[in-house]
Amino acid sequence: MPLAGVAIPDTSLAAQATELVRDATDDLIYHHSRRVYCFAGLQGRRRGLSFDPELLYVAAMFHDLGLNEEFRRSGRRFEVDSADEARRFLHGHGMPEDSIRRVWTAIALHTTPGIPEFMEPEVALLTAGVEYDVLGIGYDDVSEADRDAITELHPRPDFKRRILRAFTDGIAPRPDTTFGNVKADVLAHYLPGFRRRDFVDTILDSPWPE
């Protein structure tokens, strides 16, 4: 049944993705992921983009899985851990390599602004959905009625503070993975003693002699 005019894929793959993420995460990430899909779909319709709903849905459901406790010592960006879990899931269901690549790329780049919008629709729209739900970018692009329908089914109580806490908990054990990306801002606010790496200093302090 469509939600705010966005059809939730009625496939076995989508159902299994929902079940996996529902079991693996808390209400915060589950409801956020479902909202991301809906807002991404609405942005896709507004932009006139043709996308694969099933692939976009899987990308949305898996995009924050790498914040889970079991990944916090991986030493890798949580986006990559999330993308790898989605790839493993899709491989297990015999999906084509191009579809897997699109989902992996969408998840891996969803916190890297300025690039996804120029890529395949699933890549562009996952970032658009995340930016809508987390940052409010394009807030007025979605009608109040559609926002209300989505948040009634997938509520966001105290979402701003809770998602920032989830980001902090998920990346504080691997602070070096924030170099060059927006999550450094999170640790700068919430992790005592965090000192962000500086790109200019990294160049000037490199081992090159000249």
GUVEXTOR-284277 format. One record per residue: residue number from 0; x, y, z of N, C-alpha, C in turn. Coordinates in Angstrom, 2 decimals. Layout:
residues N
   nr      n.u      n.v      n.w     ca.u     ca.v     ca.w      c.u      c.v      c.w
  NUM        X        Y        Z        X        Y        Z        X        Y        Z
...
//
This chain:
residues 210
   nr      n.u      n.v      n.w     ca.u     ca.v     ca.w      c.u      c.v      c.w
    0     0.85    -1.20     0.00     0.00     0.00     0.00     0.88     1.25     0.00
    1     0.63     2.20    -0.90     1.47     3.41    -0.96     1.40     4.22     0.33
    2     2.50     4.87     0.65     2.56     5.78     1.78     2.90     7.16     1.23
    3     1.97     8.11     1.38     2.12     9.45     0.81     2.37     9.37    -0.70
    4     1.75     8.37    -1.33     1.90     8.22    -2.77     3.13     7.46    -3.20
    5     3.96     7.01    -2.24     5.17     6.26    -2.55     4.90     4.79    -2.27
    6     5.04     3.95    -3.28     4.78     2.53    -3.13     5.94     1.85    -2.42
    7     5.64     1.17    -1.32     6.65     0.33    -0.66     6.74    -0.98    -1.45
    8     7.93    -1.36    -1.91     8.04    -2.57    -2.73     7.44    -3.79    -2.04
    9     6.57    -4.47    -2.75     5.90    -5.66    -2.22     6.57    -6.89    -2.79
   10     7.82    -7.09    -2.41     8.59    -8.22    -2.92     9.20    -8.98    -1.75
   11     9.59   -10.20    -2.01    10.24   -11.01    -0.97    11.55   -10.36    -0.53
   12    12.30    -9.81    -1.49    13.57    -9.18    -1.16    13.36    -8.00    -0.21
   13    12.39    -7.16    -0.52    12.11    -6.00     0.34    11.63    -6.45     1.72
   14    10.79    -7.46     1.76    10.29    -7.95     3.04    11.42    -8.50     3.90
   15    12.36    -9.22     3.28    13.48    -9.77     4.04    14.43    -8.67     4.50
   16    14.59    -7.63     3.68    15.41    -6.49     4.09    14.78    -5.80     5.30
   17    13.47    -5.63     5.25    12.77    -5.01     6.36    12.95    -5.83     7.63
   18    12.77    -7.14     7.52    12.88    -8.01     8.69    14.29    -7.97     9.26
   19    15.29    -8.02     8.39    16.68    -8.01     8.86    16.99    -6.72     9.61
   20    16.63    -5.60     9.02    16.95    -4.31     9.64    16.12    -4.08    10.89
   21    14.87    -4.52    10.87    14.01    -4.38    12.06    14.59    -5.13    13.22
   22    15.15    -6.32    12.96    15.73    -7.13    14.02    17.09    -6.61    14.47
   23    17.84    -6.00    13.55    19.22    -5.62    13.85    19.36    -4.24    14.47
   24    18.34    -3.38    14.31    18.46    -2.01    14.77    17.34    -1.67    15.74
   25    17.42    -0.46    16.29    16.37     0.00    17.19    15.32     0.80    16.40
   26    14.32     1.28    17.13    13.24     2.03    16.48    13.76     3.28    15.78
   27    14.76     3.92    16.37    15.29     5.15    15.78    15.75     4.91    14.34
   28    16.62     3.94    14.15    17.19     3.69    12.82    16.16     3.07    11.89
   29    15.33     2.19    12.40    14.31     1.57    11.55    13.37     2.63    10.97
   30    12.78     3.45    11.83    11.83     4.45    11.34    12.53     5.49    10.46
   31    13.75     5.87    10.82    14.52     6.81    10.00    14.73     6.22     8.60
   32    15.09     4.96     8.53    15.37     4.33     7.24    14.13     4.26     6.37
   33    13.01     3.95     6.97    11.76     3.90     6.20    11.36     5.30     5.73
   34    11.54     6.31     6.59    11.25     7.68     6.15    12.16     8.09     5.01
   35    13.42     7.72     5.10    14.37     8.08     4.04    13.89     7.54     2.70
   36    13.42     6.29     2.69    12.91     5.74     1.43    11.73     6.55     0.92
   37    10.80     6.87     1.79     9.61     7.60     1.36     9.96     8.99     0.85
   38    10.80     9.69     1.58    11.18    11.03     1.14    12.01    10.97    -0.14
   39    12.84     9.95    -0.27    13.61     9.77    -1.51    12.67     9.54    -2.68
   40    11.65     8.72    -2.47    10.69     8.46    -3.54     9.93     9.70    -3.95
   41     9.54    10.51    -2.97     8.86    11.76    -3.29     9.76    12.71    -4.05
   42    11.04    12.77    -3.67    11.98    13.62    -4.40    12.20    13.09    -5.81
   43    12.21    11.79    -5.94    12.35    11.21    -7.28    11.19    11.58    -8.17
   44     9.99    11.51    -7.63     8.81    11.90    -8.41     8.88    13.38    -8.78
   45     9.27    14.21    -7.83     9.34    15.65    -8.09    10.37    15.96    -9.16
   46    11.48    15.23    -9.16    12.56    15.48   -10.11    12.36    14.75   -11.44
   47    11.34    13.94   -11.52    11.09    13.20   -12.76    12.11    12.11   -13.02
   48    12.63    11.50   -11.97    13.64    10.46   -12.12    13.00     9.08   -12.14
   49    13.49     8.24   -13.01    13.05     6.86   -13.06    14.04     6.01   -12.25
   50    13.54     5.35   -11.21    14.42     4.58   -10.34    13.81     3.22   -10.04
   51    14.64     2.32    -9.57    14.19     0.99    -9.18    13.78     1.04    -7.71
   52    12.48     0.97    -7.41    12.03     1.11    -6.02    12.64     0.06    -5.09
   53    12.82    -1.15    -5.58    13.35    -2.20    -4.73    14.80    -1.91    -4.34
   54    15.61    -1.46    -5.29    17.00    -1.14    -4.98    17.08     0.07    -4.06
   55    16.28     1.08    -4.32    16.29     2.25    -3.45    15.84     1.88    -2.04
   56    14.87     0.99    -1.95    14.38     0.56    -0.63    15.46    -0.17     0.15
   57    16.14    -1.10    -0.49    17.22    -1.83     0.19    18.32    -0.86     0.62
   58    18.68     0.08    -0.24    19.70     1.06     0.11    19.27     1.87     1.33
   59    18.03     2.30     1.34    17.53     3.09     2.48    17.53     2.28     3.76
   60    17.10     1.03     3.68    17.01     0.22     4.89    18.38    -0.11     5.47
   61    19.38    -0.28     4.62    20.71    -0.68     5.10    21.64     0.50     5.37
   62    21.27     1.72     5.02    22.28     2.79     4.94    22.94     3.14     6.26
   63    22.29     2.87     7.39    22.89     3.18     8.70    23.21     1.94     9.51
   64    23.16     0.79     8.90    23.41    -0.44     9.65    24.83    -0.47    10.23
   65    25.76     0.18     9.55    27.15     0.20    10.01    27.38     0.96    11.30
   66    26.36     1.65    11.80    26.46     2.31    13.11    26.33     1.31    14.25
   67    25.87     0.10    13.97    25.65    -0.90    15.01    26.94    -1.23    15.75
   68    26.78    -1.68    16.97    27.92    -1.92    17.84    28.92    -2.90    17.25
   69    28.46    -3.91    16.53    29.37    -4.93    16.03    30.35    -4.40    14.99
   70    30.09    -3.21    14.45    30.98    -2.66    13.42    31.91    -1.57    13.96
   71    31.77    -1.21    15.20    32.44     0.00    15.69    33.95    -0.14    15.81
   72    34.47    -1.35    15.75    35.92    -1.56    15.80    36.46    -1.99    14.45
   73    35.70    -1.76    13.41    36.13    -2.22    12.08    37.27    -1.38    11.52
   74    37.39    -0.13    11.99    38.40     0.76    11.46    38.03     1.38    10.13
   75    36.82     1.11     9.68    36.36     1.64     8.39    35.21     2.61     8.62
   76    34.95     3.44     7.62    33.80     4.32     7.71    32.53     3.50     7.86
   77    31.62     3.99     8.69    30.39     3.24     8.91    29.59     3.09     7.61
   78    29.72     4.05     6.70    29.03     3.96     5.42    29.49     2.73     4.62
   79    30.78     2.43     4.70    31.32     1.27     4.00    30.84    -0.02     4.65
   80    30.82    -0.04     5.98    30.28    -1.22     6.66    28.82    -1.45     6.29
   81    28.04    -0.37     6.24    26.64    -0.47     5.84    26.53    -1.00     4.41
   82    27.32    -0.43     3.51    27.28    -0.82     2.10    27.68    -2.29     1.92
   83    28.69    -2.72     2.67    29.12    -4.12     2.56    28.05    -5.08     3.04
   84    27.32    -4.69     4.09    26.23    -5.56     4.57    25.12    -5.66     3.52
   85    24.81    -4.55     2.87    23.81    -4.58     1.80    24.30    -5.44     0.65
   86    25.56    -5.32     0.30    26.11    -6.13    -0.79    26.04    -7.62    -0.45
   87    26.38    -7.96     0.78    26.31    -9.35     1.21    24.86    -9.87     1.12
   88    23.94    -9.06     1.56    22.52    -9.42     1.50    22.07    -9.64     0.06
   89    22.42    -8.73    -0.82    21.99    -8.82    -2.22    22.68    -9.97    -2.94
   90    23.95   -10.20    -2.66    24.64   -11.36    -3.23    23.92   -12.64    -2.84
   91    23.49   -12.70    -1.58    22.81   -13.89    -1.10    21.48   -14.15    -1.78
   92    20.95   -13.11    -2.41    19.69   -13.26    -3.13    19.88   -13.27    -4.65
   93    21.13   -13.43    -5.08    21.41   -13.60    -6.50    21.12   -12.39    -7.35
   94    21.24   -11.20    -6.79    20.97   -10.00    -7.56    22.09    -9.72    -8.55
   95    21.78    -9.07    -9.68    22.82    -8.76   -10.68    23.88    -7.82   -10.11
   96    25.08    -7.95   -10.62    26.20    -7.16   -10.11    25.97    -5.66   -10.27
   97    25.33    -5.24   -11.36    25.10    -3.81   -11.54    24.15    -3.27   -10.48
   98    23.15    -4.05   -10.13    22.22    -3.63    -9.09    22.93    -3.54    -7.74
   99    23.77    -4.51    -7.45    24.52    -4.51    -6.20    25.45    -3.31    -6.15
  100    26.10    -3.01    -7.28    27.01    -1.87    -7.32    26.27    -0.57    -7.04
  101    25.08    -0.41    -7.61    24.32     0.83    -7.39    23.94     0.99    -5.93
  102    23.49    -0.09    -5.31    23.12    -0.01    -3.89    24.35     0.28    -3.04
  103    25.45    -0.42    -3.31    26.68    -0.20    -2.55    27.12     1.26    -2.67
  104    27.14     1.78    -3.88    27.58     3.15    -4.10    26.65     4.15    -3.42
  105    25.36     3.91    -3.52    24.40     4.82    -2.89    24.64     4.93    -1.40
  106    24.86     3.80    -0.75    25.08     3.80     0.70    26.43     4.41     1.04
  107    27.46     4.01     0.32    28.81     4.48     0.63    28.94     6.00     0.50
  108    28.17     6.59    -0.41    28.30     8.03    -0.68    27.22     8.88    -0.02
  109    26.38     8.29     0.82    25.22     9.06     1.28    25.54    10.20     2.23
  110    26.78    10.25     2.73    27.20    11.39     3.55    28.26    12.22     2.85
  111    28.35    12.07     1.54    29.35    12.81     0.77    28.63    13.74    -0.20
  112    28.27    14.94     0.25    27.46    15.83    -0.60    28.23    16.32    -1.82
  113    27.46    16.64    -2.85    28.04    17.23    -4.05    28.40    16.25    -5.14
  114    28.31    14.94    -4.85    28.65    13.92    -5.85    27.43    13.07    -6.22
  115    26.72    12.50    -5.24    25.62    11.58    -5.59    24.58    12.15    -6.53
  116    24.30    13.44    -6.45    23.25    14.03    -7.28    23.53    13.91    -8.77
  117    24.78    13.63    -9.14    25.15    13.51   -10.55    25.26    12.05   -10.99
  118    24.87    11.13   -10.12    25.02     9.70   -10.42    23.66     9.07   -10.71
  119    23.61     7.75   -10.71    22.37     7.04   -11.01    21.27     7.48   -10.06
  120    20.00     7.37   -10.49    18.90     7.84    -9.65    18.88     7.25    -8.25
  121    19.17     5.96    -8.12    19.15     5.36    -6.78    20.21     5.97    -5.88
  122    21.36     6.31    -6.46    22.44     6.93    -5.69    22.03     8.35    -5.29
  123    21.55     9.09    -6.28    21.15    10.48    -6.01    20.02    10.55    -5.00
  124    19.06     9.66    -5.12    17.86     9.77    -4.29    18.07     9.27    -2.87
  125    18.95     8.31    -2.66    19.22     7.93    -1.27    19.79     9.12    -0.51
  126    20.75     9.81    -1.10    21.30    11.00    -0.45    20.22    12.06    -0.25
  127    19.37    12.24    -1.25    18.29    13.23    -1.13    17.35    12.88     0.02
  128    17.04    11.60     0.18    16.17    11.18     1.27    16.80    11.38     2.63
  129    18.10    11.06     2.73    18.83    11.27     3.99    18.91    12.75     4.31
  130    19.25    13.56     3.31    19.36    15.00     3.54    18.02    15.61     3.95
  131    16.94    15.06     3.42    15.63    15.57     3.79    15.32    15.24     5.24
  132    15.50    13.99     5.61    15.10    13.57     6.95    16.03    14.08     8.04
  133    17.31    14.16     7.76    18.28    14.56     8.79    18.53    16.06     8.80
  134    18.67    16.65     7.62    19.06    18.06     7.51    17.92    18.99     7.13
  135    16.82    18.42     6.67    15.72    19.27     6.24    15.95    19.97     4.92
  136    16.91    19.48     4.12    17.18    20.09     2.81    16.01    19.81     1.88
  137    15.46    20.86     1.29    14.29    20.72     0.42    13.01    20.49     1.19
  138    12.95    20.96     2.43    11.81    20.67     3.32    10.48    21.00     2.67
  139    10.40    22.13     2.00     9.14    22.54     1.40     8.83    21.85     0.08
  140     9.74    21.00    -0.38     9.46    20.24    -1.60     8.40    19.17    -1.37
  141     8.21    18.79    -0.12     7.22    17.77     0.24     6.07    18.47     0.95
  142     4.86    18.14     0.60     3.70    18.80     1.20     3.56    18.42     2.67
  143     2.93    19.29     3.41     2.70    19.02     4.82     1.89    17.74     5.01
  144     0.91    17.53     4.14     0.09    16.33     4.24     0.92    15.06     4.05
  145     1.84    15.08     3.08     2.69    13.92     2.87     3.66    13.72     4.03
  146     4.23    14.82     4.52     5.11    14.70     5.70     4.37    14.09     6.87
  147     3.17    14.56     7.11     2.39    14.08     8.24     2.05    12.60     8.09
  148     1.71    12.18     6.88     1.37    10.78     6.64     2.56     9.87     6.93
  149     3.73    10.31     6.51     4.95     9.51     6.69     5.35     9.47     8.16
  150     5.34    10.62     8.82     5.79    10.66    10.22     4.75    10.09    11.18
  151     3.51     9.99    10.75     2.52     9.33    11.60     2.81     7.84    11.70
  152     3.18     7.25    10.57     3.50     5.82    10.56     4.92     5.57    11.08
  153     5.81     6.50    10.79     7.21     6.36    11.21     7.63     7.63    11.97
  154     7.27     7.70    13.23     7.45     8.94    14.00     8.92     9.24    14.29
  155     9.17    10.52    14.62    10.54    10.96    14.89    10.60    11.74    16.21
  156    10.26    11.09    17.34    10.34    11.79    18.62    11.78    12.13    18.99
  157    12.03    13.41    19.27    13.36    13.90    19.67    14.43    13.41    18.69
  158    14.07    13.39    17.41    14.95    12.75    16.42    16.30    13.43    16.30
  159    16.33    14.75    16.31    17.60    15.45    16.10    18.66    15.01    17.11
  160    18.28    15.03    18.38    19.24    14.67    19.42    19.56    13.18    19.39
  161    18.56    12.36    19.13    18.78    10.92    19.15    19.64    10.45    17.98
  162    19.48    11.05    16.80    20.30    10.61    15.67    21.74    11.09    15.85
  163    21.91    12.25    16.46    23.27    12.71    16.74    23.96    11.80    17.75
  164    23.21    11.31    18.72    23.77    10.36    19.67    24.13     9.05    18.97
  165    23.28     8.60    18.07    23.58     7.37    17.33    24.83     7.53    16.47
  166    24.96     8.69    15.83    26.17     8.96    15.05    27.40     8.94    15.95
  167    27.30     9.61    17.09    28.44     9.68    18.01    28.83     8.30    18.50
  168    27.86     7.53    18.95    28.15     6.18    19.44    28.75     5.30    18.36
  169    28.27     5.49    17.12    28.72     4.63    16.04    30.10     4.94    15.51
  170    30.54     6.18    15.67    31.83     6.56    15.06    32.89     6.97    16.07
  171    32.53     7.20    17.32    33.53     7.60    18.32    34.66     6.58    18.46
  172    34.40     5.26    18.36    35.50     4.31    18.46    36.43     4.31    17.25
  173    36.08     5.00    16.18    36.91     5.04    14.96    37.02     6.48    14.45
  174    37.53     7.38    15.26    37.51     8.80    14.92    38.28     9.14    13.65
  175    39.30     8.36    13.32    40.09     8.67    12.11    39.27     8.53    10.84
  176    38.16     7.79    10.90    37.34     7.62     9.71    36.54     8.87     9.36
  177    36.58     9.88    10.22    35.83    11.11     9.94    36.65    12.12     9.14
  178    37.90    11.81     8.86    38.74    12.76     8.13    38.15    13.03     6.75
  179    37.86    14.30     6.48    37.36    14.69     5.17    35.88    14.49     4.97
  180    35.13    14.18     6.04    33.69    14.03     5.85    32.92    14.69     6.99
  181    31.62    14.79     6.83    30.79    15.59     7.72    30.72    15.04     9.14
  182    31.04    13.77     9.34    30.93    13.21    10.68    31.98    13.74    11.64
  183    33.02    14.40    11.11    33.97    15.07    12.01    33.27    16.14    12.83
  184    32.25    16.77    12.25    31.50    17.78    12.99    30.80    17.17    14.20
  185    30.31    15.95    14.04    29.62    15.29    15.14    30.58    15.07    16.31
  186    31.74    14.51    16.02    32.69    14.24    17.10    33.23    15.53    17.70
  187    33.38    16.57    16.90    33.84    17.85    17.43    32.87    18.40    18.47
  188    31.60    18.12    18.29    30.58    18.58    19.24    30.45    17.68    20.45
  189    30.57    16.36    20.25    30.12    15.42    21.27    31.19    14.50    21.86
  190    32.39    14.48    21.31    33.43    13.60    21.84    34.53    14.43    22.49
  191    34.60    14.45    23.81    35.62    15.25    24.49    37.03    14.85    24.05
  192    37.86    15.83    23.77    39.23    15.57    23.39    39.44    15.29    21.92
  193    38.36    15.21    21.14    38.51    14.95    19.72    39.19    16.12    19.03
  194    40.17    15.81    18.22    40.85    16.85    17.44    40.83    16.42    15.98
  195    40.08    17.17    15.18    39.94    16.79    13.79    41.26    16.96    13.05
  196    41.54    16.03    12.13    42.71    16.16    11.27    42.48    17.28    10.27
  197    43.55    17.95     9.93    43.48    19.09     9.02    44.15    18.71     7.71
  198    43.44    18.95     6.62    43.94    18.58     5.30    45.23    19.32     4.95
  199    45.28    20.61     5.25    46.48    21.40     4.94    47.66    20.90     5.75
  200    47.45    20.67     7.05    48.54    20.15     7.88    49.01    18.78     7.39
  201    48.08    17.98     6.92    48.44    16.66     6.43    49.37    16.76     5.22
  202    49.09    17.73     4.34    49.98    17.95     3.20    51.33    18.46     3.65
  203    51.32    19.50     4.48    52.58    20.12     4.90    53.45    19.18     5.73
  204    52.80    18.27     6.47    53.55    17.35     7.33    53.84    16.00     6.67
  205    53.53    15.90     5.39    53.78    14.63     4.70    55.30    14.38     4.62
  206    55.72    13.14     4.39    57.17    12.81     4.38    57.91    13.32     3.14
  207    57.20    13.91     2.19    57.91    14.44     1.02    58.86    15.54     1.46
  208    60.11    15.53     0.94    61.10    16.49     1.44    60.92    17.91     0.91
  209    60.32    18.09    -0.26    60.26    19.44    -0.83    59.04    20.19    -0.36
//
